[in-house]
Structure formats: structure tokens, C-alpha cells
């Protein structure tokens, strides 16, 4: 292995699980083409996983072999790197709040930034652009409630709103009410 690849692996070894590493971050180690080629070779050899163009993550080594990092940790790392709010979609939020038993099959996240697709091995993670009102409260319980109600839609959300009023702490319910002006009319009436 070349010294550039060893330097990259040393740096990757110090990062926590799910931390993204960009080729741009290591341009001080060599020319752009040399760094890109080193990353490409490391990904081909299985030392790194290519998540998207120019973004890599280290696989996690367990006693059973190598596996991809937890998608939520990669998403959290991406949110920090891009300074975007990235949150779980409405189906996941409805399930987490106990409003439905359906478990989402695809991993879909919402953001105020651009839409993109990340790959962790064979797992596809979809990040969709969402309106501001769906991500205004971030990853709080109130934010999950907004996304869950939006996913359920007007016909099924009346009963869900009653459950949420009982389920959410008073401070979260007040935070939810404070954003009524941003919400669609049908949802603002429920809250």
C-alpha cells in the first residue's frame, strides 16, 4: 500500500463510526488526482465505502466481518458537514410515535437542502428536499409530529392529533402550536 493510502487509513481509523471523509479534506496530502486515486483504490479493496461522489466512509469491523455503518450516523455526519437539517420522513416519525405499525422499508430522510441518494454497500438512502414547515422543528418530538401528520394526510390525522396531544410533553405541544402559521391550513386547524 502506498504511503498516501496509509495516511488516509490512519486518518479514517481515528474517526467515529459513520463519519464521512471527503477527498477535498485531504488535498493537503497530495495532488487531487493522487488523492482521488488513493480513495478509489481503498474503496475497491474494501477499506472504504463510497457513499457518493467524493464522499467515503469506513466500514465497521466486527467479529463477524465488515459491515456498513448505521445509516443514521452517516446522516448525522452529513448534516454536520453540510450544515443542513436532515430528519427522518413522516412514515418513520409516525411509526416512532406509535401512530402506525407500518415499518418503512426504504430509508428516506428530509432536508431543506438539495435531494440526493447515498449508498452504503447495497443500502440506498434517499434524502429528499422538503418544504420548510416539515423541517422547521428539526428532530424534536414536535417536528416528528408535524411530519407524521403530513404523512397521514387530512383523512387520517384527526385521531392522530388527539393521540399526539396526550403523548407529547406540554413543552413540545406548545412548540408545535407555535409553528401553526407555517403549517398547511388543515394541519393548523387540528393543532
C-alpha positions in Angstrom: 0.0 0.0 0.0 1.3 3.4 -0.8 2.1 6.0 1.8 -0.8 8.2 0.8 -3.3 5.3 1.2 -1.7 4.5 4.6 -2.1 8.2 5.7 -5.8 8.1 4.6 -6.4 4.8 6.5 -4.7 6.3 9.6 -7.0 9.3 9.5 -10.0 7.1 8.9 -9.1 4.9 11.9 -9.4 7.8 14.2 -12.9 8.8 13.1 -16.0 7.6 14.9 -18.4 5.2 13.1 -20.3 6.8 10.3 -18.0 9.8 9.9 -17.8 11.0 6.3 -14.5 11.6 4.7 -14.3 13.8 1.6 -11.5 13.8 -0.9 -11.4 17.6 -0.5 -10.5 17.2 3.1 -7.2 15.5 2.3 -5.9 17.5 -0.7 -3.1 18.7 1.6 -1.6 15.2 1.3 -1.1 15.2 -2.4 -2.4 16.3 -5.8 -6.2 16.0 -6.5 -5.6 13.1 -8.9 -3.4 11.2 -6.4 -5.9 11.6 -3.6 -8.8 10.6 -5.8 -6.9 7.6 -7.0 -5.9 6.5 -3.5 -9.6 6.8 -2.3 -10.7 4.8 -5.3 -8.2 2.0 -4.7 -9.1 1.9 -1.0 -12.8 1.6 -1.9 -12.0 -1.1 -4.5 -10.0 -3.1 -1.9 -12.9 -2.8 0.7 -11.1 -0.5 3.1 -13.6 2.3 2.4 -17.2 2.5 1.2 -18.0 5.1 -1.5 -21.2 6.8 -0.3 -21.5 9.4 -3.0 -19.2 11.2 -5.4 -16.2 12.3 -3.4 -17.6 11.0 -0.1 -16.4 7.9 1.7 -17.0 6.2 5.0 -15.1 3.4 6.7 -16.8 0.1 7.1 -17.2 -1.2 10.7 -15.2 -4.3 11.5 -16.9 -6.7 13.9 -16.1 -10.3 14.9 -18.4 -11.4 12.1 -16.6 -9.4 9.4 -17.1 -5.9 7.9 -20.5 -4.2 7.7 -21.7 -0.7 6.7 -22.1 1.9 9.4 -25.5 2.7 10.8 -27.3 4.9 8.3 -28.5 7.4 11.0 -24.9 8.0 12.0 -23.9 8.7 8.4 -26.8 11.1 8.0 -25.9 12.9 11.2 -22.3 13.2 9.9 -23.6 14.6 6.6 -25.9 17.1 8.4 -22.9 18.4 10.4 -20.7 18.6 7.3 -23.3 20.4 5.1 -24.8 22.4 8.0 -28.3 21.3 6.9 -31.2 20.0 8.9 -31.7 16.3 7.9 -34.6 14.5 9.6 -36.5 11.2 9.2 -39.5 11.2 6.9 -43.2 11.1 8.0 -43.6 7.3 7.8 -40.7 6.7 10.2 -41.9 9.5 12.5 -45.5 8.1 12.6 -44.1 4.7 13.5 -41.8 6.1 16.2 -44.7 8.0 17.8 -46.9 4.9 17.8 -49.4 6.3 15.3 -48.9 3.3 12.9 -47.5 -0.1 13.0 -46.2 0.1 9.4 -42.5 0.0 9.2 -40.9 1.9 6.3 -38.9 -0.4 4.0 -36.8 2.4 2.3 -34.7 4.8 4.3 -35.9 8.2 3.4 -34.8 11.4 5.0 -36.0 15.0 4.5 -33.8 18.1 4.2 -34.0 21.8 3.4 -31.0 21.3 1.0 -30.8 19.5 -2.2 -32.1 16.0 -2.9 -29.5 13.2 -3.2 -29.0 9.5 -2.9 -26.4 7.9 -0.7 -25.2 4.3 -0.9 -24.0 2.2 2.0 -23.0 -1.0 0.3 -26.3 -2.2 -1.2 -28.4 0.0 1.0 -29.8 3.1 -0.7 -30.5 6.1 1.5 -32.8 8.7 -0.2 -32.6 12.3 1.0 -35.4 14.4 -0.4 -35.9 18.2 -0.3 -38.9 19.1 1.8 -40.8 22.3 2.5 -39.6 24.4 5.3 -42.6 23.7 7.5 -41.8 20.0 7.6 -38.3 20.5 9.0 -38.8 23.8 10.9 -38.8 22.0 14.3 -35.9 19.7 13.5 -35.6 16.3 15.1 -37.7 17.1 18.2 -40.9 15.3 19.1 -42.9 18.3 17.8 -41.0 18.0 14.5 -41.8 14.3 14.3 -45.4 15.0 15.0 -45.6 17.5 12.1 -44.0 15.0 9.7 -46.2 12.2 10.9 -49.4 14.2 10.4 -48.3 15.3 7.0 -47.6 11.6 6.1 -51.0 10.5 7.4 -52.8 13.3 5.5 -56.1 15.1 6.3 -58.4 12.0 6.3 -56.4 10.1 9.0 -54.9 12.8 11.0 -57.8 13.9 13.3 -57.4 10.8 15.5 -53.7 11.0 15.4 -53.8 14.6 16.6 -55.8 13.6 19.6 -53.2 10.8 20.4 -50.3 13.3 19.9 -51.9 15.8 22.3 -51.9 13.1 25.0 -48.5 11.7 24.1 -46.3 14.8 23.7 -45.0 16.7 26.7 -46.6 20.2 27.2 -43.5 22.0 26.0 -43.4 20.0 22.8 -47.1 20.7 22.2 -46.5 24.4 22.7 -43.6 24.3 20.2 -45.9 22.6 17.7 -48.6 25.2 18.2 -46.0 28.0 17.8 -45.4 26.9 14.2 -49.1 26.9 13.1 -48.6 29.9 10.8 -46.1 27.8 8.8 -48.3 24.7 8.5 -50.9 23.9 5.9 -54.5 25.1 6.8 -55.8 21.6 7.5 -53.0 20.8 9.9 -53.1 24.2 11.6 -56.8 23.6 12.4 -56.0 20.3 14.0 -53.4 21.8 16.3 
